[in-house]
Amino acid sequence: MNQSFPKDYFRLKGVKAEKVVHELATKTFFIDWCFLNPKFPNGKELCDLLVIFDEIVIIWQIKDLKLDKDGKYNKAEVDKNLRQIAGARRQLFDLKTPIRLQNARRNEEILDSSKIKQIFLISVLLGEGEDFFSFIDEIKNNKVHVFTRDFTQIVLNELDTVSDFIDYLKAKELFIDTEKSLVIIGGEEEFLAFYLMNDRSFERLNKADHIMIQDGSWEHLQNKPEYKVKRKEDKISYGWDSIINRAHEGSEKYELVARELARPNRFQRRYLSKVFFEAHVFAHKDEEHDLLRRIMPADDITYCFLFQDDPEPRDKRKAMLAAICWIARGKYQKNKKVLGIATEMKIRPTCSYDFVLMDLPTWTQENQKNIEQLQKDTGIFVNPIVGYAHEDEYPKVN
């Protein structure tokens, strides 16, 4: 008996598949940097999903495929997906074809491909998984990461920051370049588990010529007590994600601010969230002062937190935040960037945010003289109380 389908069945099925990946991607990369179905000036689509963050581009092509009677995908359909990805890369970076970009938060703009320094290609096959699979392919000298439906969900939930996700793709490509013999029994999540259990690296495999990764590695990782504690400890880090999503409310140059907020990986966001939240709780309980300031230098950026209630329009709070960031730039001169976040002292169901992003590659003697005078006039961070804290990504379990 022949089965009949609605006229747009296969097209709609493809749209649904794209939507699934887009929803997962926006959780990891945020709506600011995800562009669904970007188009050429003539209206033709470049690819299914384009993720652009700073100098990084990820080109996604998505297919919803069924297995044939032999348990295999139709090779022609798989190859077509690869050709489409290679074609999109060529249009962007060889032919320099202008592409219109727009999403729910960004105004329409044209991609400037000359600023892109890292390019990653991902083919997502959302049908039932094959028993044997190729988790990376190559077309026209370009590596293409091949994700199954299950692995797409796993990796975008496990490596759910730009830094974590890109670091995995880079490590995977470096390993592939070694041309070692690799057999994975199970899905790519087994390979991901090895990466996570070995300090986010495949270097342990360098001495081996033939490698077999057994089924069960991913399940073993999830059952480790240290991993369970890590997941529990990471919950607070999503408070930082919520601040990223609020950046467009508190700054005219919100995308630059949001981008700096989104650079830290999940572990770094956990630590930032703890510092921010603990300071906010301290400010909330403080009935004596009208503001609380915190300054936290990191590897290449200094963070400033301000908690201040301002009964007037927030000009006073914004000015105070700018002053704190200016002083912080002089106190920690190795960090050329300073990122400031301000909100109310009292913890409320809804609160407002202000942001300052300062990027000063050069710090002059005149700058230093000015902040010393500002400190003398305001008393800001003249005699700061210095504290130290330590955080393990995988806390030890007693």
LUMGU-343748 format. One record per residue (C-alpha): residue in one letter; x, y, z. Coordinates in Angstrom, 1 decimal, always signed. Each point is the difference from the previous one (the first is absolute). Example, Ala and Ser with C-alpha at 12.3 -4.5 7.8 and 13.67 -1.06 7.14 Angstrom:
REM LUMGU-343748
[vogu a; [+12.3; -4.5; +7.8]]
[vogu s; [+1.4; +3.4; -0.7]]
REM end
This chain:
REM LUMGU-343748
[vogu m; [+0.0; +0.0; +0.0]]
[vogu n; [+1.5; +3.3; -1.0]]
[vogu q; [+0.2; +2.6; +2.7]]
[vogu s; [-1.0; +3.6; -0.9]]
[vogu f; [+1.6; +3.1; +1.5]]
[vogu p; [-1.1; +3.6; +0.2]]
[vogu k; [+1.6; +2.1; -2.7]]
[vogu d; [+2.5; +1.7; +2.3]]
[vogu y; [+0.7; -3.0; +2.2]]
[vogu f; [+3.7; -0.3; -0.6]]
[vogu r; [+0.7; +3.7; +0.0]]
[vogu l; [-1.9; +0.5; +3.2]]
[vogu k; [+1.8; -2.9; +1.5]]
[vogu g; [+3.3; +1.7; -0.8]]
[vogu v; [-1.2; +3.3; +1.5]]
[vogu k; [-0.9; -1.8; +3.2]]
[vogu a; [+3.5; -1.6; +0.1]]
[vogu e; [+1.6; +3.5; -0.4]]
[vogu k; [-2.1; +1.3; +2.8]]
[vogu v; [+1.1; -2.7; +2.4]]
[vogu v; [+3.6; +0.8; -0.6]]
[vogu h; [-0.6; +3.7; +0.1]]
[vogu e; [-1.6; -0.3; +3.4]]
[vogu l; [+2.9; -2.0; +1.3]]
[vogu a; [+2.5; +2.4; -1.5]]
[vogu t; [-1.6; +3.1; +1.5]]
[vogu k; [+0.3; -1.5; +3.4]]
[vogu t; [+3.8; -0.5; -0.5]]
[vogu f; [+0.8; +3.0; -2.2]]
[vogu f; [-2.9; +2.3; +0.8]]
[vogu i; [-2.4; +1.6; -2.4]]
[vogu d; [+2.4; +2.9; -0.6]]
[vogu w; [+2.4; -2.1; -2.0]]
[vogu c; [-2.3; -2.5; -1.7]]
[vogu f; [-1.3; +0.7; -3.5]]
[vogu l; [-2.6; -2.5; -1.3]]
[vogu n; [-0.1; -0.4; -3.8]]
[vogu p; [+2.3; +3.0; -0.9]]
[vogu k; [-0.5; +1.2; -3.6]]
[vogu f; [+1.8; +1.3; -3.0]]
[vogu p; [-1.2; +3.4; -1.3]]
[vogu n; [-2.2; -1.9; -2.5]]
[vogu g; [-1.8; -1.7; +2.8]]
[vogu k; [+1.5; -3.5; -0.5]]
[vogu e; [+1.1; -1.7; +3.2]]
[vogu l; [+3.7; -0.4; +0.8]]
[vogu c; [-0.4; -2.8; +2.7]]
[vogu d; [-2.4; -1.1; +2.7]]
[vogu l; [+1.7; +1.7; +2.9]]
[vogu l; [+2.9; +2.4; +0.3]]
[vogu v; [+1.6; +0.6; +3.4]]
[vogu i; [+2.3; +3.1; +0.1]]
[vogu f; [+1.8; +0.9; +3.2]]
[vogu d; [+2.8; +2.5; -0.2]]
[vogu e; [+2.6; -1.5; -2.5]]
[vogu i; [-1.7; -3.4; -0.1]]
[vogu v; [-2.5; -1.4; -2.5]]
[vogu i; [-1.8; -3.3; +0.3]]
[vogu i; [-1.9; -1.1; -3.2]]
[vogu w; [-2.8; -2.5; +0.7]]
[vogu q; [-1.8; -2.1; -2.6]]
[vogu i; [-2.8; -2.2; +1.4]]
[vogu k; [-1.7; -3.1; -1.5]]
[vogu d; [-2.8; -2.2; +1.4]]
[vogu l; [+0.8; -3.4; -1.6]]
[vogu k; [-1.4; -3.5; +0.3]]
[vogu l; [+2.0; -3.2; -0.1]]
[vogu d; [-0.4; -2.3; -3.0]]
[vogu k; [-0.6; -3.8; +0.4]]
[vogu d; [+3.7; -0.5; +0.6]]
[vogu g; [+0.0; +2.4; +2.9]]
[vogu k; [+1.9; +2.7; -2.0]]
[vogu y; [-0.7; +3.6; -1.0]]
[vogu n; [-0.5; +0.7; -3.6]]
[vogu k; [+3.6; +0.9; -1.0]]
[vogu a; [-1.2; +2.5; -2.6]]
[vogu e; [-1.9; +2.0; +2.6]]
[vogu v; [+3.0; -0.1; +2.4]]
[vogu d; [+2.3; +1.2; -2.8]]
[vogu k; [-2.4; +2.7; -0.9]]
[vogu n; [+0.1; +1.4; +3.5]]
[vogu l; [+3.8; +0.0; -0.1]]
[vogu r; [+0.0; +1.8; -3.4]]
[vogu q; [-2.4; +2.6; +1.3]]
[vogu i; [+2.3; +0.8; +2.9]]
[vogu a; [+3.0; +0.2; -2.2]]
[vogu g; [-1.9; +2.2; -2.4]]
[vogu a; [-1.0; +2.3; +2.9]]
[vogu r; [+3.6; +0.3; +1.1]]
[vogu r; [+1.2; +0.8; -3.5]]
[vogu q; [-2.7; +2.7; -0.4]]
[vogu l; [+1.0; +1.6; +3.3]]
[vogu f; [+3.8; -0.2; -0.1]]
[vogu d; [+1.1; -0.6; -3.5]]
[vogu l; [-2.5; +2.0; -2.1]]
[vogu k; [-0.7; +2.5; +2.8]]
[vogu t; [-3.7; +0.0; -0.8]]
[vogu p; [-1.9; +2.5; +2.2]]
[vogu i; [-2.4; -1.7; +2.4]]
[vogu r; [-2.9; +1.6; +1.8]]
[vogu l; [-0.2; -0.7; +3.7]]
[vogu q; [-2.9; +0.6; +2.3]]
[vogu n; [-1.5; -1.6; +3.1]]
[vogu a; [-2.5; +0.9; +2.7]]
[vogu r; [+2.5; +2.3; +1.8]]
[vogu r; [+2.3; +1.3; -2.7]]
[vogu n; [-0.7; +2.5; -2.7]]
[vogu e; [+0.6; -1.1; -3.6]]
[vogu e; [+3.7; +0.1; -0.9]]
[vogu i; [+2.4; -1.3; -2.6]]
[vogu l; [+2.6; -2.6; +1.1]]
[vogu d; [+3.6; +1.3; -0.3]]
[vogu s; [+1.8; -3.3; -0.7]]
[vogu s; [+3.4; +1.7; +0.1]]
[vogu k; [-0.3; +0.1; +3.8]]
[vogu i; [-0.5; -3.8; +0.4]]
[vogu k; [+3.1; -2.0; +1.1]]
[vogu q; [-1.5; -3.3; +1.0]]
[vogu i; [-2.6; -2.0; -2.1]]
[vogu f; [-1.7; -3.2; +1.0]]
[vogu l; [-2.4; -2.1; -2.1]]
[vogu i; [-2.6; -2.3; +1.6]]
[vogu s; [-2.3; -2.4; -1.8]]
[vogu v; [-2.9; -1.1; +2.2]]
[vogu l; [-1.8; -3.2; -0.9]]
[vogu l; [-3.2; +0.0; +2.1]]
[vogu g; [-1.4; -3.4; -1.1]]
[vogu e; [+0.5; -3.3; +1.7]]
[vogu g; [+3.7; -0.6; +0.6]]
[vogu e; [+2.0; -2.5; -2.0]]
[vogu d; [+1.7; -2.9; +1.8]]
[vogu f; [+3.3; +1.1; -1.5]]
[vogu f; [+0.7; +3.6; -0.6]]
[vogu s; [+2.6; +2.6; -1.1]]
[vogu f; [+0.1; +2.7; +2.6]]
[vogu i; [+2.1; +2.2; -2.2]]
[vogu d; [+0.3; +0.2; -3.8]]
[vogu e; [+1.9; +2.0; -2.5]]
[vogu i; [-1.0; +1.8; -3.2]]
[vogu k; [+2.2; +2.2; -2.1]]
[vogu n; [+2.6; +0.0; +2.7]]
[vogu n; [-2.4; +1.2; +2.6]]
[vogu k; [-0.8; -2.0; +3.2]]
[vogu v; [-3.7; -0.4; +0.7]]
[vogu h; [-1.2; -1.1; +3.4]]
[vogu v; [-2.8; -2.5; -0.4]]
[vogu f; [-2.5; +0.0; +2.9]]
[vogu t; [-2.8; -2.5; +0.6]]
[vogu r; [-3.3; +1.0; +1.5]]
[vogu d; [+1.0; -1.4; +3.4]]
[vogu f; [+3.5; +1.5; +0.0]]
[vogu t; [-1.3; +3.4; -1.0]]
[vogu q; [-2.2; +0.1; +3.1]]
[vogu i; [+2.8; -1.4; +2.2]]
[vogu v; [+2.7; +2.4; -1.1]]
[vogu l; [-2.1; +3.1; -0.1]]
[vogu n; [-1.1; -0.7; +3.6]]
[vogu e; [+3.4; -1.1; +1.3]]
[vogu l; [+2.2; +2.6; -1.7]]
[vogu d; [-2.5; +2.8; +0.2]]
[vogu t; [+2.3; +3.1; -0.3]]
[vogu v; [+1.7; +1.2; -3.1]]
[vogu s; [+3.5; -0.6; +1.6]]
[vogu d; [-0.8; -3.6; +1.1]]
[vogu f; [-1.5; -1.0; -3.3]]
[vogu i; [+2.7; +1.5; -2.2]]
[vogu d; [+2.8; -1.4; +2.1]]
[vogu y; [-1.5; -3.5; -0.6]]
[vogu l; [-0.2; +0.5; -3.7]]
[vogu k; [+3.6; +1.2; -0.2]]
[vogu a; [+1.3; -2.9; +2.1]]
[vogu k; [-2.0; -2.5; -2.1]]
[vogu e; [+1.5; +1.5; -3.3]]
[vogu l; [+3.5; -0.1; +1.4]]
[vogu f; [-0.4; -3.6; +1.0]]
[vogu i; [-1.3; -0.9; -3.5]]
[vogu d; [+3.1; +1.7; -1.5]]
[vogu t; [+2.1; -2.7; +1.7]]
[vogu e; [-1.6; -2.5; -2.3]]
[vogu k; [-0.2; -2.7; +2.7]]
[vogu s; [-2.2; -3.0; -0.4]]
[vogu l; [-3.1; +0.5; +2.2]]
[vogu v; [-3.0; -2.2; +0.7]]
[vogu i; [-2.8; +1.2; +2.2]]
[vogu i; [-2.5; -2.6; +1.2]]
[vogu g; [-3.1; +2.2; +0.6]]
[vogu g; [-0.6; +3.6; -0.9]]
[vogu e; [+2.3; +3.0; +0.0]]
[vogu e; [-1.0; +0.6; +3.6]]
[vogu e; [+2.5; -2.7; +0.9]]
[vogu f; [+2.7; +2.0; -1.6]]
[vogu l; [-1.2; +3.2; +1.8]]
[vogu a; [+0.1; -1.9; +3.3]]
[vogu f; [+3.6; -0.8; -0.6]]
[vogu y; [+0.7; +3.6; -0.7]]
[vogu l; [-1.7; +1.2; +3.2]]
[vogu m; [+1.6; -2.6; +2.2]]
[vogu n; [+3.4; +0.9; -1.2]]
[vogu d; [+0.2; +3.7; +0.7]]
[vogu r; [-1.8; +0.9; -3.2]]
[vogu s; [+2.7; -1.4; -2.2]]
[vogu f; [+0.8; -3.0; -2.3]]
[vogu e; [+3.7; +0.2; +0.8]]
[vogu r; [+0.0; -3.3; +1.8]]
[vogu l; [-0.7; -1.7; -3.4]]
[vogu n; [+3.1; +1.4; -1.6]]
[vogu k; [+2.2; -3.0; +0.8]]
[vogu a; [-2.5; -2.6; -1.3]]
[vogu d; [-0.2; -1.1; -3.7]]
[vogu h; [-3.3; -1.8; +0.3]]
[vogu i; [-2.7; +1.2; +2.3]]
[vogu m; [-3.3; -1.5; +1.0]]
[vogu i; [-2.5; +1.9; +2.3]]
[vogu q; [-2.5; -2.3; +1.5]]
[vogu d; [-3.8; +0.5; +0.3]]
[vogu g; [-0.9; +1.1; +3.6]]
[vogu s; [+2.6; +2.8; +0.5]]
[vogu w; [-2.7; +2.7; -0.1]]
[vogu e; [-2.2; -1.9; +2.5]]
[vogu h; [+3.0; -0.6; +2.2]]
[vogu l; [+0.8; +3.8; +0.0]]
[vogu q; [-3.5; +0.9; +0.9]]
[vogu n; [+0.0; -2.4; +2.9]]
[vogu k; [+3.3; +1.2; +1.5]]
[vogu p; [-0.7; +1.9; +3.3]]
[vogu e; [+2.3; +2.8; -1.0]]
[vogu y; [-2.0; +0.6; -3.2]]
[vogu k; [-3.3; +0.0; +1.9]]
[vogu v; [+1.4; +2.6; +2.4]]
[vogu k; [+1.4; +2.1; -2.9]]
[vogu r; [-3.5; +0.1; -1.6]]
[vogu k; [-1.5; +1.0; +3.3]]
[vogu e; [+2.6; +2.7; +0.5]]
[vogu d; [-0.5; +1.3; -3.6]]
[vogu k; [-3.6; +0.9; +0.7]]
[vogu i; [+1.0; +3.4; +1.4]]
[vogu s; [+1.9; +0.8; -3.2]]
[vogu y; [-3.2; +0.4; -1.9]]
[vogu g; [-0.5; +3.2; +1.9]]
[vogu w; [+2.8; +1.4; -2.1]]
[vogu d; [-1.9; -1.2; -3.1]]
[vogu s; [-3.0; +2.0; +1.1]]
[vogu i; [+2.2; +3.1; +0.3]]
[vogu i; [+1.2; -0.6; -3.5]]
[vogu n; [-3.6; +0.0; -1.2]]
[vogu r; [-0.6; +3.3; +1.8]]
[vogu a; [+3.0; +1.8; -1.5]]
[vogu h; [-2.1; +1.5; -2.9]]
[vogu e; [-2.1; +1.8; +2.6]]
[vogu g; [+2.8; +1.9; +1.7]]
[vogu s; [+2.3; +1.1; -2.7]]
[vogu e; [-0.2; +1.7; -3.4]]
[vogu k; [+2.9; -2.1; -1.1]]
[vogu y; [-1.5; -3.1; +1.4]]
[vogu e; [+1.4; -2.5; -2.5]]
[vogu l; [+3.6; +0.8; +1.0]]
[vogu v; [-0.9; -0.2; +3.7]]
[vogu a; [-1.9; -3.2; -0.5]]
[vogu r; [+2.9; -1.5; -1.9]]
[vogu e; [+2.4; +0.7; +2.8]]
[vogu l; [-2.5; -1.4; +2.5]]
[vogu a; [-0.3; -3.2; -2.1]]
[vogu r; [+3.7; -0.7; -0.4]]
[vogu p; [+0.5; -1.9; +3.2]]
[vogu n; [-0.5; -3.8; -0.1]]
[vogu r; [-2.5; -1.8; +2.3]]
[vogu f; [+2.5; -0.4; +2.9]]
[vogu q; [+1.1; +3.6; -0.2]]
[vogu r; [-3.7; +1.1; +0.0]]
[vogu r; [-0.5; -2.1; +3.1]]
[vogu y; [+2.7; +1.9; +1.9]]
[vogu l; [-1.2; +3.4; -1.3]]
[vogu s; [-3.6; -0.8; +1.0]]
[vogu k; [+1.1; -0.9; +3.5]]
[vogu v; [+2.0; +3.1; +0.5]]
[vogu f; [-2.8; +2.2; -1.4]]
[vogu f; [-2.8; -1.8; +1.9]]
[vogu e; [+1.9; +0.0; +3.3]]
[vogu a; [+0.7; +3.7; -0.3]]
[vogu h; [-3.6; +0.7; -0.9]]
[vogu v; [-1.2; -1.9; +3.1]]
[vogu f; [+2.5; +2.0; +2.1]]
[vogu a; [-1.4; +3.2; -1.5]]
[vogu h; [-3.6; -1.1; +0.6]]
[vogu k; [+0.7; -0.5; +3.7]]
[vogu d; [+1.9; +3.3; +0.4]]
[vogu e; [-2.2; +2.5; +1.7]]
[vogu e; [+2.8; +2.5; +0.7]]
[vogu h; [+1.4; +1.0; -3.4]]
[vogu d; [-1.6; +1.1; -3.3]]
[vogu l; [+2.3; -1.9; -2.3]]
[vogu l; [+2.3; -3.0; -0.2]]
[vogu r; [+3.0; -0.4; -2.4]]
[vogu r; [+1.9; -3.0; -1.0]]
[vogu i; [+3.0; -0.3; -2.3]]
[vogu m; [+1.3; -3.4; -1.4]]
[vogu p; [+3.0; -0.3; -2.3]]
[vogu a; [+0.0; -3.0; -2.3]]
[vogu d; [+2.6; -1.2; -2.5]]
[vogu d; [-0.5; +2.7; -2.6]]
[vogu i; [-2.9; +2.0; +1.2]]
[vogu t; [-1.1; +1.7; +3.2]]
[vogu y; [-3.6; -0.2; +1.2]]
[vogu c; [-1.6; +2.7; +2.1]]
[vogu f; [-3.3; -0.5; +1.8]]
[vogu l; [-2.1; +2.8; +1.5]]
[vogu f; [-3.1; -0.3; +2.1]]
[vogu q; [-1.7; +3.3; +0.5]]
[vogu d; [-3.6; +1.3; +0.3]]
[vogu d; [-0.6; +3.2; -1.8]]
[vogu p; [-3.4; +1.6; +0.5]]
[vogu e; [+0.6; +2.3; -2.9]]
[vogu p; [+0.5; -1.1; -3.6]]
[vogu r; [+3.1; -2.2; +0.0]]
[vogu d; [+2.5; +2.7; -1.0]]
[vogu k; [+1.7; -0.1; +3.5]]
[vogu r; [+0.4; -3.7; -0.1]]
[vogu k; [+1.4; +0.0; -3.5]]
[vogu a; [+2.5; +2.8; +0.9]]
[vogu m; [+1.1; -2.0; +3.0]]
[vogu l; [+0.5; -3.2; -2.0]]
[vogu a; [+2.0; +1.9; -2.6]]
[vogu a; [+2.2; +1.5; +2.7]]
[vogu i; [+0.6; -3.5; +1.5]]
[vogu c; [+0.9; -1.5; -3.4]]
[vogu w; [+2.4; +2.9; -0.6]]
[vogu i; [+1.8; -0.5; +3.3]]
[vogu a; [+0.1; -3.8; -0.6]]
[vogu r; [+1.7; +0.5; -3.3]]
[vogu g; [+2.8; +1.8; +1.8]]
[vogu k; [+0.3; -2.4; +2.9]]
[vogu y; [+0.3; -3.1; -2.1]]
[vogu q; [+2.0; +1.3; -3.0]]
[vogu k; [+0.7; -3.3; -1.6]]
[vogu n; [-3.7; -0.4; -0.8]]
[vogu k; [-0.8; +2.3; -2.9]]
[vogu k; [-3.8; -0.6; +0.3]]
[vogu v; [-2.3; +0.8; +2.9]]
[vogu l; [-3.7; -1.1; +0.1]]
[vogu g; [-2.3; +1.5; +2.6]]
[vogu i; [-3.5; -1.1; +1.1]]
[vogu a; [-2.3; +2.0; +2.2]]
[vogu t; [-3.3; -0.9; +1.5]]
[vogu e; [-2.2; +0.8; +3.1]]
[vogu m; [+1.2; -0.8; +3.5]]
[vogu k; [-3.1; -1.8; +0.9]]
[vogu i; [-0.7; -3.4; -1.6]]
[vogu r; [-3.4; +0.2; -1.8]]
[vogu p; [-2.0; -2.1; -2.4]]
[vogu t; [+0.9; +2.5; -2.7]]
[vogu c; [+3.0; +2.3; +0.0]]
[vogu s; [+1.7; +2.4; -2.4]]
[vogu y; [+3.5; -0.2; -1.3]]
[vogu d; [+2.6; +2.4; -1.3]]
[vogu f; [+3.2; -1.0; -1.7]]
[vogu v; [+3.3; +1.7; -0.8]]
[vogu l; [+2.6; -1.6; -2.4]]
[vogu m; [+3.4; +1.7; -0.1]]
[vogu d; [+2.6; -1.1; -2.4]]
[vogu l; [+3.2; +2.0; +0.3]]
[vogu p; [+3.1; -1.8; -1.5]]
[vogu t; [+2.3; +2.8; +1.2]]
[vogu w; [+0.2; +1.5; +3.5]]
[vogu t; [+1.9; +3.3; +0.3]]
[vogu q; [+1.6; +1.8; +2.9]]
[vogu e; [-2.7; +2.7; -0.5]]
[vogu n; [-2.7; -2.7; +0.4]]
[vogu q; [+1.6; -1.2; +3.2]]
[vogu k; [+0.2; +3.6; +1.3]]
[vogu n; [-3.7; +0.5; -0.7]]
[vogu i; [-1.1; -3.1; +1.8]]
[vogu e; [+2.1; +0.7; +3.1]]
[vogu q; [-1.7; +3.4; +0.2]]
[vogu l; [-3.4; -1.6; -0.5]]
[vogu q; [+0.8; -2.5; +2.9]]
[vogu k; [+1.1; +2.9; +2.1]]
[vogu d; [-3.3; +1.9; -0.7]]
[vogu t; [-2.3; -3.0; +0.4]]
[vogu g; [+1.8; -2.5; +2.2]]
[vogu i; [-0.8; -2.8; -2.4]]
[vogu f; [+2.3; -3.0; +0.6]]
[vogu v; [+2.5; +2.0; +1.9]]
[vogu n; [+0.4; -2.8; +2.6]]
[vogu p; [-1.8; -2.9; -1.5]]
[vogu i; [-0.6; -3.2; +2.0]]
[vogu v; [+1.6; -2.8; -2.0]]
[vogu g; [-1.4; -3.5; +0.0]]
[vogu y; [+1.0; -3.3; -1.7]]
[vogu a; [-2.1; -3.0; -1.0]]
[vogu h; [+0.7; -3.4; -1.6]]
[vogu e; [-2.5; -1.9; -2.2]]
[vogu d; [+0.4; -3.5; -1.5]]
[vogu e; [-1.9; -0.9; -3.2]]
[vogu y; [-0.5; -3.5; +1.4]]
[vogu p; [-0.2; +0.4; +3.8]]
[vogu k; [+1.4; -2.8; +2.0]]
[vogu v; [-2.5; -2.3; +1.6]]
[vogu n; [+0.6; -1.2; +3.5]]
REM end
